[in-house]
Amino acid sequence: MTEQSKTSGQGWQLALSWLVLILFVVGVEYWIGWKTVLEPWLAFSWAQGLIALALLVLSYALRAWRMYDYFPQFLSGQWLQTWRLMLIHNALNNLLPARTGEVSFPVLMKRYFGVGYAHSVSALLWFRALDLHAILAFAIFPLMISTRLRVLAWPLLFAWMLLPVLAYLLRNRIEVGFAGKDGKFSELMQQAMYGLPDSWGAFWRSWAMTWANWVVKLVTLAWLLGQFLPDVNWNLLLTSVVTGELTSVLPIHAPGGFGTYEAGVVAPLSRMVDVKLATTAAVNLHLFVLGSSLVGAVIGWMIPLKDKHD
């Protein structure tokens, strides 16, 4: 693929992302009405909102802690600045279309801490692999216990949980196997192997902090969704939140994730809840997630950067 055709493809993807956003805004107004969609907030207490916001900001702090622990040689003594980077990166990642916000991570790491692009991108691949593994684990168990295959839920979950450990044990063999090979997948795997922690202690800490982050975030979002859908059971609420979060890996991702996120949340709910009611709850949940990321970004901008010469 030539550089010109690649740029053209990215342009079309970006245009399609914005089109999804426009269609979503118009579609919600035509089908339900934005006034009706936002009406549930009138019955929402400030105490509930502040608790949910605090818990989501806590999940961002756990992500920052994971990064702080991964780059001790660069970030030691700069915890607040690390949190600043994570809060800003998280907001850009949530708001920009087609996951273009991910680019901000290596750029900010280079600007704030002098970390090379190759090093930060490899670390980001490791973090994203752990994130995807954790959120899929949350998806496997609820889906399995709600079907006839529930007897396989625990064995499947156990096998799934072993995958990161096996990958770390076999990291040298995997790296040798892909060494010198061409192709995007081979390059991606080599870069991912480069991003693995240097010791078992660092591996276990990054994995533990990943799980702590997702437990806080998903439980908070499931609880919040339940405030809009009080008659829905916890298993369905958690599954809906997980499928909503999984939409972030789709190739077409509108600014803010509008449309795709709601579709992910509504998909499990649609079998038991009126679709309009489920959509209203999904939109409000999504607005809260985006709002919390914006609040986090404001907090981040207020944290001063240290002089590199200090």
N, C-alpha and C positions, 0 to 999 in steps of 0.2 A: 504494500500500500504506500503510495507517494505521500509526501508531506501535505500537498495541496488537498488530496482526497481525504486525508485524515482530518485536516482542519475543517473541511466542508462537512464531514460526518459529525464532528463535534458541534458545528454551528446548527445543523438540523436537530440534533439532540437537545441543544439549549432552547431552540425555538419551540420544539415540541413540549419541553418542560413548562415553558411559560403559557403555552396553549392549554395545557392540563389545568394550570392554576385558574386561568380565565374561565374555562368551562366549568370548573368546580364552583367558583363564586356565583356565576350565573345560574348554574344548575340548582344549587342549594336555595337560592332566592326564588326560583320558579317552582321548585318541588315542595319546599317547606316554608321558606321565608326566614330571613336572617333574624327578624324580630322574635319569631317563635323559637328559633334555635337558641338564642341567647337568653330567653326568658328564665330558664332554670337557675341562672345565677342570682336571681332575685331572692331565692330561698336558700342560697348557699351562705353559710356563716363565715365571718372573717377568721374566726378561730380555726375552722377546718382548712381554709385556704392557706393560712400562715403555717400550719403544721405540715401540710403537703409541700408547700414551697421550701420550708426548712429541710425536709427530708430529701427533696430533689437536689438542693444545693449541697447537702451532705454527700449524696452520691457523686457529685462532681468533685468534692474534696477527696473522696476515695480514689477516683481516677487520677487526680493530681498526685496523691501519695504513691500510687503505683508507678507513675512516671518519675517522681522524685527518687524513689528507691532504685529504679532502673539505671539512672544516670548520676550516681553519687559523685563521680569525678567532675561533673559539670555543674550540678545543681546543689551540691552540699552548701548549707547555710542560706539557701535562697528559696525557702518553702513558700513564702507568700508570692514571690515572683513566679514560681512554678504553678501555683493555683491561678494566678492571673492569666498565664498562658492557656491553661486548661479551660477556664471559663470563657475566654474569648474564642478559642478554637471550637468549643462546643456550640456556641451561638452561631458561628459562621457555618459550621457543619449542618446545623439544623435548618438554617435559613436559606443558604445558597442552593441553587438547583443542581441536580445530577451529581450530588456528593462532591462538588467542586470545593467545598469547604475543607476537605481533607488536605488540600494543598497548603492550607495555612499552617499546618503543624510543622513540617520541615522548615518553612519560611520563618516562622516565629522562633523555632528552636535555634536557627542560625543567627537571627537578629538579637535575641535576648541572651543566649548562652554560648554562642559560637560553636554549636554542634554541627558537624558536617551533614549535608543532605543525605548521603548514603546511609550514615549511621541512624539518623532520625527516621528515615523512611523504613528501614529494616525493623526498627523498634515498633513503628506504627503498625507494620504488618503483623508482628507478633501480638501486639495488643488487640488488633482487630480479629485475629484468629481465636484468641482467648474469649473475646466478647461473643463472637458467633457461636463458639462451642457452648458457652454458658447459656445463652438465650435459647439455643436449640434443645439443650437439656431440659429447660423449663417447658418447651413445647412437647417433647416426647412423652413425658410422664402424664400430663393431663389428658392428652389425646389417647394414649394407650388405655388408661383406666376407664375411659368412657366408651370403649368398644369391646367387642368379644375377645380381643387379644390382650385383655388386661393381665392375664397370667404371665405375659411376656414383658410387662412393663418394667419390673425391677431388674431382671437379667439384661434387658436391652439398655436400660439406664446405666447399669454397672459397666457394661461393655463400652458404652459411649464415654463414660467418665475416665476410662483408662486411655483413651486416644492421645491426650496431651502427654501423658507419661511415656507411652510407647514412642511418640514422635521425638521426645527428648532423649530417650534411651538410644534411638536409632539415628540420631541427628548426623553423626559422622558418616554413616553408610549412605544416608539420603543425600548428603552434600557431595560425596564422592560420585554417587550415581548420576547426579545432574551436572557435575563439573565438566566444562568444555562443550556442553550441548547448546545448540542454538534454539531459538523460539521463545516466545513470550512466557509460556508456562514454565520452561526451564529457568529463565532469568528470574521469574517471580519466586520459584522455589529456592533458588540459590540465595536470593536476597532475604527470603523468610528465614532460612537457616542461619544466615549471618545475624539476624535479629534475635536469636534465642539467647536467653541469659547465660552467663558464664559459669554459673554454679547451681547445684541443686537447691541451695538455700534461696538464691534469687528466683529460681523457677517456682518454688513453692510459695514464696511471698507474692509474686506477681499473680499467680493463680488464685491465691486466697483473696487478694484485694479485688480481683476481677469479680469473684463470686459475691463478695461483700457489697460491691457497687451494684450488681444486678439484683441481688435480693432486696436491697433498700429501694431501688428504683421501681422494679416490677411490682413489689408488694404495695408500694405507695400508689402507683398508677391504678392497680386493680382496686384498691380501696376507694380511690377517687372516682373511678368509673362506677363503682357501686353506689356512690352518692347520687348519681344520675339515673341508675337502674337498680333501685333498692330490692327488687324481687328476684334478682338473678343470683344464682349460686356462685360461690367463690371459685370453683373450678373453671366455670365458663368465663368469669371475669378475668382470671389470670390468663387463660388461653387467648382471649380476645386482645389483651394488652400485648402479649407475646407476638401474635401475628401482626399486630400493628407495628411493633418495633422492627420486625423482620422485613417490612416493606422498604426499609432504608437501603437494602442491598439491591433493589431493582435498578435496572439500567436507566429507566426513565423516572426521574425524581423531580417533581415540580418544586419551585421555590417554597421553602417551608415544609415540603413533603405533603402539601395539601392534595387531597383526592386519594392518593395511594395509601396514606396512613389510615384515613377513615375507612377505606375499603378493607384494609387488613383487620381493623377492629370489628367492623360490622360482619365480616364473613362468618365467624363462629356464632355470633349472636343471632343471625338472621333466622335460624331454625327454631328459636324459642321466643324471640322478641320481635315486636312489630318493627319493620325496617325503618320507618320514619323515626320512631323513638330511639332505635339503636343508632341511627345516623346522627341524630341530635346529640346523643351522649358522646359519640365518637368525636364529633366536631368540637364540643366543649372540652373534652379531655385533651385533644390536640392543641387547642388554643392555650390551655393551661401549661402544657409542656413547652410550647414556644415562648409563652410569657415568662416562665421560670428561667429559660435560657437567656432571655433578654435581660432579666433582673441580674442573673449571674454575670453577664457581660458588663453591665454597669458597675457591679461590684469589682470586677476584674480591672476595668479602666481606672478605678479609684486607687488601686494598689500601685504605689510608685515602683519604678524600676531602679535597681541598684546600678551605680556607676560601675562599669566593667573594670575600671582602674582601682576600685576600692579594695 
